[in-house]
Amino acid sequence: MRADDVRTRDRVTALLLEHGPQTASELAGRLGISPAAVRRHLDALAARGRVEERAASAAQRGRGRPARRFHLTDAGRSGFAHAYDDLALTALRYVAASGGPDAVRAVAEAQLSGLEQRASDAVARTSGAPVDRARALAEALTAEGYAASASAIASGGQLCQHHCPVAHVAAEFPQLCEVETAVIGRLVGTHVQRLATIAHGDGVCTTHIPGPPRRGPGQWRPRPEAHPERARGEGDEVLSHTGAGNRTPPAGPVPGERAARVPRPAPSTSTTRSTPTSDRERTPA
């Protein structure tokens, strides 16, 4: 599509938003192009679901062939800026000032109750592990606009939501994320843990779904510590290893006996030195 066509079609939708439903001739007069050229753009917008053609009402009809007007659809309106986030923030700020955090949580629970009910119908058809239920939940969340996916990992499963419709509001009111996490836990049937959220600046909302605990003999066995002198065979007694401070001191002399004296060497009788020397040879510096 050429850039000129994009700009012209944007102008067509803007005129329908500002002036309401119009005929192709009326749009052509405002745009300064031929009605045939306008109709070509209207056909393209209708194929994308942004505009639709309707017959004019009886009050608007004149003589001759009834005029057909083009209306902007909801999909066409969604392409324009909205102030829904600002409105939601204003409302929740008022609720928080009036009733505190619990009141905000009650609003979040009421808002997500419908989502939980719709998703539970899809999850209920899946009987299996929490990871299997998470996959069914991901499909239901995708239908709600969350662009979700689920996958199995070594420690269980992981649910990822690549889009959050209320991220801007949840950044100020984390109760929305907390309630949504509780809803996910109830739907998959186990306790879950939020690892990341788009509202806090992460790229994806990630929820960890733990797998069942591993139990049974022979799954894990501690490695035996080797004895410094011999390898310990199965069934041998486990010896406790102590640190240097806990070692048993060597046995001292038997009481009543004297320790053997080490004889000292006899003094040197050499006459090469004029000065007396000690019985121990000095170590030269």
N, C-alpha and C positions, 0 to 999 in steps of 0.2 A: 504494500500500500504506500502511495506517495505521501510525503509530508503535507502537501497541499490538501489532499483528501482528508487527512486526519484533522487538520485545522478546521476545514469546512464542516465536518461532521460534529466537531466539538461546538462550533458556533450554532449549528442546528439544535443540538440538545440544550444549549444555554438559552436560546430563544424560546424553546418550548417550556423551559423551567420558569423563565421570567414572565412570559405572556400567556402561558397556558396553551391548550390545544389550538392548532392552526392548520390551514390548508397548505398545499404545496405552493399555490400562487401567493399566499400571504408571506410565506417564508422566503420565496424568491424575491419579493419586493423588498424585504428587509435586508436580504443578503446581497442584492444587486446582481443576481445571476438568473438564468432562465429557469422556468418551472420544470423543464425536463431534466436539467442538471440537479435540481433540488430533489426530484423524485428518485434519481439514481442514488443519491446519498441516503434518502429515507428508506429505500429498499435494503440497502446495506445495514442500516441501523436496525431495521425490523428483523433481519436475519439473525442479528446478534441479540435480539430480545430487548433492545433498549427503547424502541418506540413501537407503537401499534396504531393501526388505522381503524377508526370507528366512524359510523354514520352520524351526521350532525343531528341534533335534537330538532323536534318540530318547531320550536320557537326560533331556531337559527336558520331554518330552511327558507328559501325564497322560491321564486318561480324557476322552472326548468329542472335540470338534473340536480338531485340532492348532493350537497357538498360533503366530502369526506375529510375529516380532520385527523391529524396525527397527535397522539397523546404520548407523553413520557411515561414509561413503565417504572416499576419499583427498581428494577435492575438499572435502568437509566439514571434514576435518582441517586442510586448508591455510588455512582461515579463522582458525585460532588461532595464537598467537605460537609461533615456533620459535627454537631456539638454534643453528641450523646455522652461522651466521656466527661465533658465538663458538667453536664446536667447530673450524671450519676455521682460525680465527686461532690457537687453541691448538696445533693440529697443525703449522701452518707455522712458528710460533715455535720449536717444538721442533726441526723440521727445520733451520731457520736456525741455531739454536745448535749443532746437531750437525754439519752439513755445510756451512754457509755459504750465500752467495747462489746458488752453482751448484746446490746441492741443491734450493733452492726453485724455480729455473728448471726443473730436471728434473721436479719434481712438476707444474709448470704445463704443460710439454710433454706429459706423460702425460695430464693432464686434458683438454687440447684436441685430442689426437690423434683421439679419437672424433668430435668435432665436425668436424674437418678432413676426415675420411673421408666422413662423411655429406654434407657440403656439396660435396665434390669431385664426387660423383655427379651433383648438379644442375648444377654449373658445367660439367662435361665435355660436357654436351649442347648447350652454347652455344659456337659457334666464331665468334670475331670479336674486336673490339677489347677492351681491358681494361675499358672502361666497360660494354660489353654483358655481360661476365662478372660485373661488379660487380652489375648488376641481378639476374642469376640468383642470385648469392651473397646478396643482400638478401632474396630470397624464402626461401632456405634458412635464413638466420639468424632470420627472423621465425618460422619454424616451430619454432625452438629457443628462442623466448621473448625475442629481442633487439629486436623491433619495429623492424626495419631498413628503410631505403629508400636508393635510389641515384638520382643524377641527373647529367646532363651539364652541365659548366660550360665557360667559355671556355678554361681551361687544362687541361681533361681531364675528370675525373669526381670525384664526391664520394659517399662511403658514410657514411650516418648511422645510428647505433644509439641509439634513444631509450630503451632500457632495458638495464641491465647486471646480470645475475644475481649477479655477484661483486663489485659496486662497493665494498662495505664492506671486503672482504678486500683488494682491489686497492689501496685507499687506503694500506695499510701495506706491501703487497708489490707494487711496480710491475712485477715480473717477469711477472705475469699479463697486464698490458697489453702489455708488450714481446713476449711470445710470441704473443699474439693478433694483434698487428700483423704479425708475420712470417707467420702463417698466412694472413692476408688477402692479403699480397703474393704468396705462393705460389699461392693460388687464382685471383687475377686475372691472374697472369703478369707482374707488373712490380713495380718498387720503389715502395712507398707511404710516405706520411708521415702520422703522427698529428698532428692539429692541436688536438684537445681530447678530454678524457675525463671521464666522469661521476665517476670515482674521484677526480679532482683538483678537483671542485667545479663542473665545467661542466654545462650542461643536457643535452648530447648528446655522444656519442662520435663525433667527426668524423674521417674518414680521407680524405686527398687522394690521388687516383689520377692521375698525370700523363699527359697525352696524348702521342701520337707527336711527335717534333720536326719542325718545319717546315723543309723544305729545297727548293732549286731556285732558279734565277735569276729576278730580277725581283720577288722577294717583299719585299725591303727594300733601299733604296738611300739612302745618306747624302745629305743636302741640301747642294749646293755652297755654299761661302761666297762671298758677293759681293765682287768687287774694289772698292776704294774709288773707282776712277776709271772702270771700265767693267765690264760684266757679262761673265763668262767664258763663252765658248761651248764647246760640246762639242769636245774634242780640244785645248783650250788647255792650256798648261802650268800646273800647280798651283803657285802662289807661296806660299812659306812666310811666315807672319806672325810677326813677332818683336815682343817687348815693347820698351818704351822703353829698357831697359838694353842691348838687343842691337842697337840701331840703329847704322848706320855713321856716325861723327862727320863733320862737314863737313871738307872738305879745308883744310888750313892753308896759310900762305904758302909760296911756293917758297923753298927754302933759298937763302941768299945775298942775298935781297932784303929790304928793309926795308918794314915796313907803312907805308902812307901816314899822315902825321900829320894829325890834324884841327886846323885852325887855331883858335886861341882868340880870342874876341872882344876887341877893343881896350878898354882901360880907359875908363870913363865920364868925359866932360869936363864934366859938368853942374856948375854952381857953386851949385846950390840947397842942397846939403848942406855943412855946415861941417866935417863929419868925413869922412875918407876911407872910401870904400866898396870892397868887393871887386869884382872884375870880374864876378861873378855876382850877380844880383838875389836878395836874401834873400826867402824866402817868409814872409809874415806869419803869426804864430802863430794 
